[in-house]
Amino acid sequence: MNAEKLKNLRQEMRVLGIDGIIVPRADEHLGEYVPARAERLAWLTGFTGSAGLAAITSQHAAVFSDGRYTLQLAAETDQALWENRHMVDEPAAAWLASAGAHRIGYDPWLISERGLQAYFDAGLDMVALPHNPIDAIWLDQPPPPLGRAVPHPLEFAGVASAEKRESIAARLRHARQDAAVITDPASLAWLFNLRGNDVPFTPFTLGFALLYADATAALFIDMVKIDAATRAWLGDDVRIVPRDALPLAMGQLRGKSVLVDTQGAPAWFPQALRNAGALVVTGLDPCLLPKASKNPVEQAGSRSAHLRDGIAVTRFLHWLDEHAGSVTELSAAAKLLAFRQEMAGFQGESFPAITAAGPHGAIVHYRASTATDRSLGANEVYLIDSGGQYTCGTTDITRTVWTGPAEPPRALCDVFTRVLQGHIAVARLVFPAGLCGPHIDSFARAALWQAGLDYDHGTGHGVGAYLSVHEGPVSLSRAARDIPLAAGMILSDEPGFYAQGQYGIRLENLVLVCPAPFDHSSRPFLRFETLSWAPFDRRLIATNRLSQTERDWIDAYHAEVAARLTPNLPSETAEWLSQACAPLNNA
């Protein structure tokens, strides 16, 4: 079947007059989570990871992804049809150039102008296609999502849409810009205080917007998504416009200065604006930083969401401790979901739970299925990375546990403890304002580096306020953007280690960036406030490896977990938690 799809695509390529094509895993908003209609890469290749791209020529075909998906890529693609490549070590542009293809087609809605640059730099002739050829051969392609947009109340949003629009518009006026293009669904949701259900796991309503310097806006969206109540909520300063009116709207900006995030927006927008005679100003999406810096109401909502989530996760860990020998990866994840569903305000998972037993844990973004579902065996490592969407906030937490009943191997405990030390190093960090993600990433790796170990993913990502569990523009990573951390940002702290074919370890809490006042300091400092509450598995901690400061941090964290959660737990779980949170110094 996949061979037939490749054959049909190459026929479309001949009709379009191109000798190569790129098929990114993306939709028209370039987000991580996409509607079923946009899963073109998975349909064509079988690869279901959240980051990837296929490159096809008349004779060759390859699928590219990053280190999180190395094993998954090999498992899901037909090796007779597709070469597997690491997108960092061997980028698609270099592969296409070496394959002898030069005239390369692309869908201008599925790649940014910044993303195109690597292909131009490789000497390739990039051709913007009038339509996506995958859509021509995918006969049962799902329709576009048409879920209703719903207001996000002020009790959760904290700031009215009109106030947000005026704040952004003031920046446009100061920069002498006439309008800004908004293509990120998270920015759209934040700016207009709207939520929806157009994509899995993330409460987005898909659309585009033009925000003008007078604080009015045009919202380009399928009209059936906006009912009378939501239209009234948006107010008279927001015009609701059909999505197919976008080309006309671009044409009306002739002679205007228009801000476009050429890294985050589809290339179609700057191309259409320039063709219309507008002046394209390249810059960051103006909603990204205000959205990332949560206001006091959003911060309080996140704390509330994490308390509820901690109750569910702790009940699950207690249940797992009693039933590990009789559950599978899928049944364990289903039980955790059931506990979350009992929590007030729970709207669904924030991403598909990564539930990985034994060697599956070494696949960083492993996705359990009925075909791969594995029983949790005795005396092995189990990793569960999961999160929830609550009306007041978004959660993401990872715990790695030992299934017992035997004592875990000392070598395993040593690695687990090094990962834990990295987690603590970030959680305890106090740092001067102005530091960016790469500065902090190294703190999480230092204990692993001392043993010649590392992990092939970032240490932390931004998290939204009842929005995306992966939120930009700031992250803790060697490849992070050069954007300083700021108070109000929520990030994950999740170092790990992965022994291929054996196990995976990852320990994750979410943290809130807060001011760290010093009376004697002449410059501002920041620190992290921990938001997530659930015990770490003491059986895997090599206490003798920890410094006294690290022991004190663990003991204080566990004491706080017990204090916050115990009043909300069944008596049996509360008793279990008291043992799980016992001080290490008494071990």
Protein Blocks (a to p, Z undefined) as FASTA:
>chain_A
ZZmmmmmmmmmmmmnopabdcdddddfkopabdcfklmmmlmmnopacfbdcddddfkbc
cddddfklmmmmmmmpcfklpccddfklmcfklmmmmnopabdcddfklccfklmmmmmm
nopacdddfbdfklmmmmklccddfbdcddddfklnopafklmmmmmmmmmmmnopabdc
dfbfklmmmmnopaddfbghiacddddddddfkopacddddfklpcfklmmmnommlccd
dfklmmmmmmmmgoiacdddfklpcfklmmmmmmnopacdddddfklmmmmmccfklmmm
mmmmmmmmmmmmmmmmmmmmmmmmmccfklmmmmmmmmmmmpghiabdfbdcdddehjlm
mmmkaccdfkloccddehiadddddddddfkbccdddddddebjbdcdfklmmmmmmmmm
mmmmmmmpccdehiafklmmmmmmmmmmmnopacdddfbdcddehiafbdcfbdcdfkbc
cddcdehiacddddddddehiaccdddddddddddddfkbcbdcdddddfbdcdddfklp
cfklpcfklmmmmmmmmmmmmmmmmmmgcfklmmmmmmmmgcfklZZ
